[in-house]
Amino acid sequence: MLTLMLTTSIFNIGTSLMGPSTSTLVSKNASGTQGASIGLMRSFGSLGRIVGPVAGGVLYDIHMDIPYMTGAVTLLVLAILSLYLLERYEKPLTRHAKPATD
């Protein structure tokens, strides 16, 4: 019981720290309106919480290892894609800094 409470606490702390960070990241990098971008982000998050368990259950019915393997492959592909996009779209940390005049 203690392990369950500890891991749930760590998960909840991580989730509460991640929420504002992702919203800020999306709103700062929005190409259109910030509200539409955050709304789209939240909509896809809700869609994932609906479709994910259903798809996991269907895959588990086929074989109990398939949902875990699918998750691992998906995370690997997204990690590689993130590294590629990070190199391609890396921005300076200070956006509004004045250029040095020398």
Accessible surface in RSA format (square Angstrom, percent):
REM  Atomic radii and reference values for relative SASA: ProtOr
REM  Chains: A
REM  Algorithm: Lee & Richards
REM  Probe-radius: 1.40
REM  Slices: 20
REM RES _ NUM      All-atoms   Total-Side   Main-Chain    Non-polar    All polar
REM                ABS   REL    ABS   REL    ABS   REL    ABS   REL    ABS   REL
RES MET A   1   171.79  89.0 125.41  83.0  46.38 110.4 111.79  95.0  60.00  79.5
RES LEU A   2   143.58  80.0 137.81  98.6   5.78  14.5 139.49  98.0   4.09  11.0
RES THR A   3    98.97  70.4  96.22  97.6   2.75   6.6  62.34  83.7  36.63  55.4
RES LEU A   4   112.74  62.8 108.38  77.5   4.36  11.0 111.28  78.2   1.46   3.9
RES MET A   5   111.06  57.5 106.23  70.3   4.84  11.5  95.24  81.0  15.82  21.0
RES LEU A   6   106.56  59.3 102.61  73.4   3.95   9.9 106.13  74.5   0.43   1.2
RES THR A   7    71.70  51.0  66.53  67.4   5.17  12.3  58.85  79.0  12.85  19.4
RES THR A   8    61.38  43.7  57.78  58.6   3.60   8.6  49.97  67.1  11.41  17.2
RES SER A   9    55.43  46.8  50.04  66.8   5.39  12.4  26.23  55.8  29.20  40.9
RES ILE A  10   109.68  62.4 106.09  79.0   3.58   8.6 107.01  77.1   2.67   7.2
RES PHE A  11   138.62  69.4 130.52  80.8   8.11  21.1 137.73  83.5   0.89   2.5
RES ASN A  12    79.73  55.0  74.90  72.4   4.83  11.6  24.95  60.0  54.79  53.0
RES ILE A  13   106.11  60.4 104.70  78.0   1.41   3.4 106.06  76.4   0.05   0.1
RES GLY A  14    36.26  44.7   0.00   N/A  36.26  44.7  32.26  88.5   4.00   9.0
RES THR A  15    63.00  44.8  58.55  59.4   4.45  10.6  54.92  73.8   8.08  12.2
RES SER A  16    71.74  60.6  53.50  71.4  18.24  42.0  51.16 108.9  20.58  28.8
RES LEU A  17   124.27  69.2 117.46  84.0   6.81  17.1 118.92  83.5   5.35  14.4
RES MET A  18   113.95  59.0 109.12  72.2   4.83  11.5  75.68  64.3  38.27  50.7
RES GLY A  19    20.07  24.8   0.00   N/A  20.07  24.8  20.07  55.1   0.00   0.0
RES PRO A  20    86.46  63.0  78.34  71.4   8.12  29.5  85.66  70.7   0.81   5.0
RES SER A  21    66.99  56.6  54.90  73.3  12.09  27.8  36.41  77.5  30.57  42.8
RES THR A  22    47.83  34.0  47.06  47.7   0.77   1.8  41.52  55.8   6.32   9.5
RES SER A  23    19.28  16.3  18.79  25.1   0.48   1.1  18.69  39.8   0.59   0.8
RES THR A  24    71.97  51.2  68.70  69.7   3.26   7.8  46.81  62.9  25.15  38.0
RES LEU A  25   113.24  63.1 109.63  78.4   3.61   9.1 112.71  79.2   0.53   1.4
RES VAL A  26    41.92  27.6  36.58  33.1   5.35  12.9  41.24  35.8   0.68   1.8
RES SER A  27    20.36  17.2  17.40  23.2   2.96   6.8   6.05  12.9  14.31  20.0
RES LYS A  28   126.56  61.7 114.42  70.2  12.14  28.9  60.24  54.2  66.32  70.6
RES ASN A  29    70.87  48.9  44.33  42.8  26.53  63.9  26.67  64.2  44.20  42.7
RES ALA A  30    29.54  27.2   0.67   1.0  28.87  65.7   6.27   8.8  23.27  61.6
RES SER A  31   126.74 107.1  81.40 108.6  45.34 104.4  55.90 119.0  70.85  99.3
RES GLY A  32    55.58  68.5   0.00   N/A  55.58  68.5  38.12 104.6  17.46  39.1
RES THR A  33    95.89  68.2  86.40  87.6   9.49  22.6  84.63 113.7  11.27  17.0
RES GLN A  34   104.27  58.3  99.96  73.1   4.31  10.3  24.80  52.8  79.47  60.3
RES GLY A  35    56.32  69.5   0.00   N/A  56.32  69.5  41.59 114.1  14.73  33.0
RES ALA A  36    66.88  61.5  48.07  74.2  18.82  42.8  59.17  83.3   7.72  20.4
RES SER A  37    25.57  21.6  17.88  23.9   7.69  17.7  11.31  24.1  14.26  20.0
RES ILE A  38    50.36  28.7  50.36  37.5   0.00   0.0  50.36  36.3   0.00   0.0
RES GLY A  39    34.32  42.3   0.00   N/A  34.32  42.3  32.76  89.9   1.56   3.5
RES LEU A  40   109.16  60.8 105.31  75.3   3.85   9.7 107.40  75.4   1.77   4.8
RES MET A  41    48.44  25.1  34.90  23.1  13.54  32.2  39.69  33.7   8.75  11.6
RES ARG A  42   122.43  51.4 119.59  61.0   2.84   6.8  51.60  70.5  70.83  42.9
RES SER A  43    67.18  56.8  55.55  74.1  11.63  26.8  32.65  69.5  34.53  48.4
RES PHE A  44   126.24  63.2 117.67  72.9   8.57  22.3 118.45  71.8   7.79  22.3
RES GLY A  45    28.90  35.6   0.00   N/A  28.90  35.6  26.13  71.7   2.77   6.2
RES SER A  46    50.52  42.7  49.13  65.6   1.39   3.2  27.26  58.0  23.26  32.6
RES LEU A  47    91.40  50.9  89.69  64.2   1.71   4.3  90.93  63.9   0.47   1.3
RES GLY A  48    41.71  51.4   0.00   N/A  41.71  51.4  34.77  95.4   6.94  15.5
RES ARG A  49   169.07  71.0 151.36  77.2  17.71  42.2  77.78 106.3  91.29  55.3
RES ILE A  50   118.12  67.2 110.94  82.6   7.19  17.3 115.30  83.0   2.82   7.7
RES VAL A  51    77.25  50.8  75.52  68.4   1.73   4.2  77.25  67.1   0.00   0.0
RES GLY A  52    37.62  46.4   0.00   N/A  37.62  46.4  30.58  83.9   7.04  15.8
RES PRO A  53    93.36  68.0  72.08  65.7  21.27  77.3  83.37  68.8   9.98  62.1
RES VAL A  54    98.90  65.1  91.40  82.7   7.50  18.1  97.81  85.0   1.09   3.0
RES ALA A  55    43.57  40.1  37.21  57.4   6.36  14.5  43.44  61.2   0.13   0.4
RES GLY A  56    22.18  27.3   0.00   N/A  22.18  27.3  20.47  56.2   1.71   3.8
RES GLY A  57    36.68  45.2   0.00   N/A  36.68  45.2  33.27  91.3   3.41   7.6
RES VAL A  58    86.79  57.1  84.89  76.8   1.90   4.6  85.80  74.6   0.99   2.7
RES LEU A  59    48.35  26.9  48.35  34.6   0.00   0.0  48.35  34.0   0.00   0.0
RES TYR A  60   111.91  52.2 106.37  60.5   5.54  14.4  71.89  54.0  40.01  49.3
RES ASP A  61   126.39  88.5  92.62  92.2  33.77  79.8  28.78  67.7  97.61  97.3
RES ILE A  62   117.52  66.9  86.97  64.8  30.55  73.6  93.48  67.3  24.04  65.2
RES HIS A  63    97.33  53.2  91.98  63.9   5.35  13.7  64.15  66.1  33.18  38.6
RES MET A  64   113.98  59.0 110.91  73.4   3.07   7.3  75.28  64.0  38.70  51.3
RES ASP A  65    71.84  50.3  71.67  71.3   0.16   0.4  17.31  40.7  54.53  54.4
RES ILE A  66    56.71  32.3  56.32  42.0   0.39   0.9  56.71  40.8   0.00   0.0
RES PRO A  67    29.63  21.6  18.49  16.9  11.14  40.5  20.13  16.6   9.49  59.0
RES TYR A  68   154.88  72.3 144.00  81.9  10.87  28.3 107.14  80.5  47.74  58.8
RES MET A  69   121.34  62.8 120.71  79.9   0.63   1.5  92.23  78.4  29.10  38.6
RES THR A  70    61.02  43.4  55.42  56.2   5.60  13.3  50.06  67.2  10.96  16.6
RES GLY A  71    30.69  37.8   0.00   N/A  30.69  37.8  30.22  82.9   0.47   1.1
RES ALA A  72    56.89  52.3  44.47  68.6  12.42  28.3  51.33  72.3   5.57  14.7
RES VAL A  73    87.28  57.4  86.51  78.3   0.77   1.8  87.28  75.8   0.00   0.0
RES THR A  74    65.76  46.8  61.76  62.6   4.00   9.5  49.17  66.0  16.60  25.1
RES LEU A  75   126.55  70.5 123.31  88.2   3.24   8.1 123.57  86.8   2.98   8.0
RES LEU A  76   112.34  62.6 107.26  76.7   5.08  12.8 111.33  78.2   1.00   2.7
RES VAL A  77    85.91  56.5  83.50  75.6   2.41   5.8  84.86  73.7   1.04   2.8
RES LEU A  78    89.94  50.1  89.33  63.9   0.61   1.5  89.61  62.9   0.33   0.9
RES ALA A  79    51.85  47.7  42.95  66.3   8.90  20.2  50.39  71.0   1.46   3.9
RES ILE A  80   106.12  60.4 104.98  78.2   1.14   2.7 105.19  75.8   0.93   2.5
RES LEU A  81    84.00  46.8  81.64  58.4   2.37   6.0  83.73  58.8   0.28   0.7
RES SER A  82    65.54  55.4  58.49  78.1   7.05  16.2  33.83  72.0  31.71  44.4
RES LEU A  83   115.08  64.1 114.12  81.6   0.96   2.4 114.61  80.5   0.48   1.3
RES TYR A  84   118.54  55.3 113.25  64.4   5.29  13.8  89.99  67.6  28.55  35.2
RES LEU A  85    70.03  39.0  68.43  49.0   1.60   4.0  68.65  48.2   1.37   3.7
RES LEU A  86   109.64  61.1 103.86  74.3   5.79  14.5 109.05  76.6   0.60   1.6
RES GLU A  87   141.71  81.4 117.10  88.6  24.62  58.6  42.56  82.3  99.15  81.0
RES ARG A  88   145.91  61.3 112.75  57.5  33.16  79.0  31.18  42.6 114.73  69.5
RES TYR A  89   129.05  60.3 115.22  65.6  13.83  36.0  94.58  71.1  34.47  42.5
RES GLU A  90   132.88  76.3 102.29  77.4  30.59  72.8  28.66  55.4 104.22  85.1
RES LYS A  91   113.67  55.5  95.03  58.3  18.64  44.4  69.92  62.9  43.74  46.6
RES PRO A  92   104.99  76.5  86.89  79.2  18.10  65.8  99.24  81.9   5.75  35.8
RES LEU A  93   183.54 102.2 150.15 107.4  33.39  83.9 152.87 107.4  30.67  82.5
RES THR A  94    93.18  66.3  80.77  81.9  12.40  29.6  67.38  90.5  25.80  39.0
RES ARG A  95   121.54  51.0  85.98  43.8  35.56  84.7  43.92  60.0  77.61  47.0
RES HIS A  96   173.98  95.1 143.42  99.7  30.56  78.2 108.43 111.8  65.55  76.3
RES ALA A  97    67.46  62.0  35.90  55.4  31.56  71.8  45.83  64.5  21.63  57.3
RES LYS A  98   190.65  93.0 165.67 101.6  24.99  59.5 110.44  99.4  80.21  85.4
RES PRO A  99   116.26  84.7  97.11  88.5  19.15  69.6 108.30  89.4   7.96  49.5
RES ALA A 100    93.90  86.3  55.38  85.5  38.52  87.6  65.33  92.0  28.57  75.7
RES THR A 101   128.00  91.0 100.18 101.6  27.83  66.3  75.26 101.1  52.74  79.7
RES ASP A 102   186.37 130.5 104.46 104.0  81.90 193.7  72.64 171.0 113.73 113.4
END  Absolute sums over single chains surface
CHAIN  1 A     9187.3       7711.9       1475.3       6789.8       2397.5
END  Absolute sums over all chains
TOTAL          9187.3       7711.9       1475.3       6789.8       2397.5
